[in-house]
């Protein structure tokens, strides 16, 4: 996992050993999601950062009338949820 994380903005310029130490301090978990499964939503808010390790992840904005608007497609190495950790 450290090799994949080395190219992400969070761990850029860190050695794999340093990444291992950082991960041991935050107790990360690795999860798999099925196609079209919701990871984060306003109803299921989490203060977590996610990093795409394989596949792709769609970022959608929910409209009040029930439809979703696509905002971005995230690929391997890209992250989501950063603002949930940094904002109050």
N, C-alpha and C positions, 0 to 999 in steps of 0.2 A: 504494500500500500504506500510506503514512503516514496517509492520511485514515482508513482502517479501524483502524489501530493507535492513533490518537489517543483513542479511546473505551475502550481496554483499561486494566485496573488498572495495568499496568506503565508505560504511557506517558501516563496521565491527567495533565492540567495541563501537558503539554509542547507546544511549538509544533512544527509539521511539520518545520521546519529542524533543530530539536534532535533530533527522532526520526530524521531522516536521518543525522545525525552519530553518534548512538548505534548505529544499525544498521551503519554503516560500521566500527565498532569491534569488533563481535561476528561479523561475516561470516554473516549469516542465510542460510538457504536456503528456498526456497518449494517445497513438494512437494504433489502431488495423490495422493489415495488412493481406491481403488475401494470400493464398498459392501461392508461386512463385512471389509475388510482390516484386519489388526491393525497398529496404529501402535507401541505400546509393549507389552511383556509381561515377566513375570519372567525369561523365557529370553532376551530381547533387550532388556536394560536399557540406557537411554541417560540421560546427565546433560544433558538438554535441556528447554527450555520450548517448548511448541507453542501456537500461537494459531489458532483456527478463523477462517479468512478467508471461507469460504463453506460452505454446507451445515450439517450437524450431525455430531456425534461422540458415540458412546456410550462411557461409562466403565463397565467391568464388573469385578467381583471374581471371580477364578477360585477355585472350590472344589476341595478335594483330590480329590473323587470325579469331577471332570471337568466339572461344570456351571458356568455363569457366572451371577452375580447382578448385575442392572443396578443401578448406583449413581446415575447421573446422565446426562442428555443435554445436551451442550454445544452452544450456538448460536454464530453469528458474534460475534466479539469476546471470547469466553471462552477461557480458557487451561487447559492441562494440563501435568503434569510439573514443576510448580514445586517440589514437595517433593524431587524427585530431584536438583535443583540445590542446594537448601539443606541437605540432610541428608547425613550421612556414610555 
